[in-house]
């Protein structure tokens, strides 16, 4: 376990040692910086532990003395990783809110697996077409973990599952559920259909099949396709998929996409 003397004190976010942490608070800089340097931010002791357990390499950790002490006592972070200690006020000025469990870590990204690898033995797959909100992506991945989905496939224009907000909302399950980026969306849908998946597009359309009927049929392999709120799924995706709706009452015609995903995943559990 590293000694307290190895902790490097940070009193200002202008400190060059935490430049990446401070720049990553800006959405535009985060969008440019993370893919370019191949890093992401994990927030909270449990999330950091899950990321390391999933094979991601930490570059450094920034936290309060309390949480650095707890994490070192539990040997969560390798001893040779740089440790920066700051008080709660500094961390809050970095994030704009009180940091959950008092720690942030810069983590190195790793290559994502192929679609073929993830779906070879899968029975339940979730596809996210161009979802823009990181919170929705994180919430859907959390539901995928809760209801036993085997993989999540995201389009190239979809919000990044490794952005800090998505990771936080997923409660770290983004490191538990296998996921990857789809290079060619149409080819992916065609390949899944060829391999026996029922392609299911969630839509509020009144003429779509009732989700309960599909669940009762107990299809062996299902790919649930979800689109961005507002425009919804592309015409090409709708044409390839069986359209399914969640029955609702009281004049409500649709759910938030993350809520809809949770309902469908629950109903279609194998």
LINURZI-V947131 format. One record per backbone hydrogen bond with DSSP energy under -0.5 kcal/mol. NH is the residue of the N-H (numbers start at 0). CO is the residue of the C=O. Records with the same first field share a line. If there is no record, write none. Layout:
NH: CO, CO
This chain:
5: 2
6: 3
7: 82
8: 6
9: 84
14: 11
17: 14
18: 15
21: 17
22: 18
23: 19
24: 21
25: 22
29: 25
30: 26
31: 27
32: 28
33: 29
34: 30
35: 31
36: 32
37: 33
38: 33
39: 106
41: 104
43: 102
47: 43
48: 44
49: 45
50: 46
51: 47
52: 48
53: 49
54: 51
55: 50
56: 107
57: 55
58: 105
59: 105
60: 81
61: 103
62: 83
63: 101
67: 63
68: 64
69: 65
70: 66
71: 67
72: 68
73: 69
74: 71
75: 70
80: 77
81: 58
83: 60
84: 7
85: 62
89: 86
90: 86
91: 87
92: 88
93: 89
94: 90
95: 91
101: 98
102: 99
103: 61
104: 41
105: 59
106: 39, 104
107: 56
108: 37
117: 113
118: 114
119: 115
121: 118
124: 221
125: 150
126: 223
127: 152
128: 126, 225
129: 127
133: 131
136: 132
137: 133
138: 134
139: 135
140: 136
141: 137
142: 138
143: 139
144: 140
145: 141
146: 142
147: 144
148: 143
149: 123
150: 123
151: 177
152: 125
153: 179
154: 127
155: 181
157: 154
158: 130
162: 159
166: 162
167: 163
168: 164
169: 165
170: 167
171: 166
172: 169
174: 171
175: 172
176: 172
177: 175
179: 151
181: 153
182: 180
184: 182
187: 183
188: 184
189: 185
190: 186
191: 187
192: 188
193: 189
194: 190
195: 192
196: 191
197: 220
198: 196
199: 197, 222
200: 198, 241
201: 199, 224
202: 243
207: 204
208: 242
210: 244
212: 209
213: 209
214: 210
215: 211
216: 212
217: 213, 214
218: 213
221: 122
222: 197
223: 124, 221
224: 199, 222
225: 126, 223
227: 128, 231
230: 228
231: 227
237: 233
238: 234
239: 235
240: 236
241: 198
242: 240
243: 200
244: 208
246: 244
251: 248
259: 255
260: 256
261: 257
262: 258
263: 259
264: 260
265: 261
266: 262
267: 263
268: 265
